[in-house]
Amino acid sequence: MFGRTGNEHSLAFCNPNGDDVNRDGFLDLVCHFDTEATGFQFGDTQGILKGQAVDHTLINGIDSVRIIK
């Protein structure tokens, strides 16, 4: 889940084969989200990601976002 509070069901899809985004030789999971479903509003400054790893460990992440009209 990703969005304004981290409780938004905004996941569109993840690349099934992975991509080496940071060029470290390892495939990275790259997911795409439905922008409207994230619930972001003009002026929001952070996005929250909540999920679960393959071993069922819960993960949380917060990072800055810039919402423009």
LUMTI-942415 format. One record per residue: x, y, z of N, C-alpha, C, O in turn; residue number from 1. Coordinates in steps of 0.2 Angstrom, whole numbers, plus 2048, in hexadecimal, padded with zeros to 3 digits. Example, Ala and Ser with C-alpha at 12.3 -4.5 7.8 and 13.67 -1.06 7.14 Angstrom:
// LUMTI-942415
[[842,7E4,827],[83E,7EA,827],[842,7F0,827],[847,7EF,82A],1];
[[840,7F5,823],[844,7FB,824],[840,800,827],[843,806,828],2];
This chain:
// LUMTI-942415
[[804,7FA,800],[800,800,800],[805,806,800],[80A,806,803],1];
[[802,80B,7FC],[806,811,7FC],[802,817,7FB],[7FD,817,7F7],2];
[[804,81D,7FE],[800,823,7FD],[801,828,803],[806,828,806],3];
[[7FC,82C,804],[7FC,831,809],[7FD,82E,810],[801,831,814],4];
[[7FA,829,811],[7FA,826,818],[7FD,81F,818],[7FF,81D,81E],5];
[[7FE,81C,813],[801,815,812],[7FC,810,812],[7FD,80A,812],6];
[[7F5,812,813],[7F0,80D,813],[7EC,80D,80C],[7E7,80A,80C],7];
[[7EE,811,807],[7EB,811,801],[7ED,80B,7FD],[7F2,809,7FC],8];
[[7E8,808,7FA],[7E8,802,7F5],[7EA,805,7EE],[7E5,805,7EA],9];
[[7F0,807,7ED],[7F1,80B,7E7],[7F6,807,7E2],[7F8,809,7DD],10];
[[7F8,800,7E4],[7FC,7FD,7E0],[7F9,7FB,7D9],[7F3,7F8,7D9],11];
[[7FC,7FD,7D4],[7FA,7FB,7CD],[7FD,7F4,7CB],[7F9,7F0,7C9],12];
[[804,7F4,7CB],[807,7EE,7C9],[80F,7EE,7CB],[811,7F4,7CC],13];
[[812,7E9,7CB],[819,7E8,7CC],[81C,7E5,7C6],[819,7E0,7C3],14];
[[822,7E7,7C4],[825,7E4,7BE],[827,7DD,7C0],[82B,7DC,7C5],15];
[[824,7D8,7BC],[825,7D1,7BE],[82C,7CE,7BE],[82E,7CA,7C2],16];
[[830,7D1,7BA],[837,7CF,7B9],[83C,7D3,7BD],[842,7D1,7BD],17];
[[83A,7D8,7C0],[83F,7DC,7C3],[843,7E1,7BF],[844,7DF,7B9],18];
[[846,7E6,7C1],[84B,7EA,7BE],[851,7EC,7C2],[850,7EC,7C8],19];
[[857,7EC,7BF],[85D,7EE,7C3],[85D,7F6,7C3],[861,7F9,7BF],20];
[[859,7F9,7C7],[858,800,7C7],[85F,804,7C9],[861,809,7C6],21];
[[862,801,7CF],[868,804,7D1],[86E,802,7CF],[874,803,7D1],22];
[[86E,7FD,7CA],[874,7FA,7C6],[879,7F7,7CB],[87F,7F8,7CA],23];
[[876,7F3,7D0],[87A,7F0,7D4],[87B,7E8,7D2],[87E,7E4,7D6],24];
[[878,7E6,7CD],[878,7DF,7CB],[873,7DB,7CD],[872,7D5,7CC],25];
[[86E,7DE,7D1],[868,7DA,7D4],[862,7DD,7D2],[861,7E3,7D1],26];
[[85D,7D9,7D0],[857,7DB,7CE],[853,7DE,7D4],[853,7DC,7D9],27];
[[850,7E4,7D2],[84C,7E7,7D7],[844,7E7,7D6],[843,7E7,7D0],28];
[[840,7E6,7DB],[839,7E6,7DA],[837,7EE,7D8],[838,7F2,7DD],29];
[[834,7EF,7D3],[831,7F5,7D1],[82A,7F5,7D0],[827,7F1,7CC],30];
[[826,7F9,7D5],[81F,7F9,7D5],[81C,800,7D2],[820,805,7D3],31];
[[817,800,7CF],[813,806,7CD],[80D,807,7D0],[809,802,7D2],32];
[[80B,80D,7D2],[805,80E,7D6],[800,813,7D2],[802,817,7CE],33];
[[7FA,812,7D3],[7F5,817,7D0],[7F5,81D,7D4],[7F3,81E,7DA],34];
[[7F7,822,7D0],[7F8,829,7D3],[7F2,82B,7D7],[7F2,82E,7DD],35];
[[7EC,82B,7D4],[7E6,82E,7D8],[7E4,82A,7DE],[7E2,82C,7E3],36];
[[7E6,823,7DE],[7E4,81F,7E4],[7E9,820,7E9],[7E7,81E,7EF],37];
[[7EE,824,7E8],[7F3,825,7EE],[7F0,82A,7F3],[7F2,82A,7F9],38];
[[7EB,82E,7F1],[7E8,833,7F5],[7EC,839,7F7],[7EA,83D,7FB],39];
[[7F2,83A,7F3],[7F6,840,7F4],[7F2,846,7F3],[7EE,846,7EE],40];
[[7F3,84B,7F7],[7F0,852,7F5],[7F6,857,7F4],[7FB,856,7F7],41];
[[7F4,85C,7F1],[7F9,862,7F0],[7FC,864,7F6],[7F8,865,7FB],42];
[[802,864,7F7],[805,866,7FD],[808,861,801],[80C,862,806],43];
[[806,85B,800],[809,855,804],[810,854,802],[813,856,7FD],44];
[[814,852,808],[81B,852,807],[81E,84B,808],[824,84B,808],45];
[[81A,847,80A],[81D,840,80B],[818,83B,809],[812,83B,809],46];
[[81B,835,807],[817,82F,805],[819,829,809],[81E,829,80C],47];
[[814,825,80B],[815,81F,80F],[814,819,80B],[80F,818,808],48];
[[819,814,80C],[818,80E,809],[817,808,80E],[81C,809,813],49];
[[813,804,80E],[812,7FE,813],[811,7F8,80F],[80E,7F8,80A],50];
[[815,7F3,811],[814,7ED,80D],[817,7E7,811],[818,7E7,818],51];
[[818,7E1,80E],[81A,7DB,811],[820,7D8,80D],[81E,7D7,807],52];
[[825,7D6,810],[82A,7D2,80C],[828,7CB,80B],[823,7C9,80E],53];
[[82C,7C8,806],[82A,7C1,805],[82A,7BC,80B],[827,7B7,80B],54];
[[82E,7BE,810],[82E,7BA,816],[829,7BC,81B],[829,7BA,821],55];
[[824,7C1,819],[81F,7C3,81D],[821,7C9,822],[81D,7CB,826],56];
[[827,7CB,822],[829,7D1,826],[826,7D7,823],[826,7D9,81D],57];
[[823,7DB,828],[81F,7E1,826],[825,7E6,825],[82A,7E7,828],58];
[[824,7EA,820],[828,7F0,81E],[824,7F6,81E],[81E,7F6,81C],59];
[[828,7FC,81F],[825,802,81F],[82A,807,81C],[830,806,81E],60];
[[828,80C,818],[82D,811,816],[82A,817,815],[824,818,813],61];
[[82D,81D,816],[82B,824,816],[830,827,812],[836,827,813],62];
[[82E,82B,80D],[833,82F,809],[82F,836,807],[829,836,807],63];
[[833,83A,805],[830,841,802],[82D,840,7FC],[82F,83C,7F7],64];
[[827,844,7FA],[824,844,7F4],[823,84C,7F3],[823,850,7F7],65];
[[822,84D,7EC],[820,854,7EA],[81A,853,7E6],[81A,851,7E0],66];
[[814,856,7E8],[80E,856,7E5],[80D,85C,7E2],[80C,862,7E5],67];
[[80C,85C,7DB],[80B,862,7D7],[805,862,7D3],[802,85C,7D2],68];
[[802,867,7D2],[7FC,867,7CE],[7FD,866,7C6],[7F8,866,7C2],69];
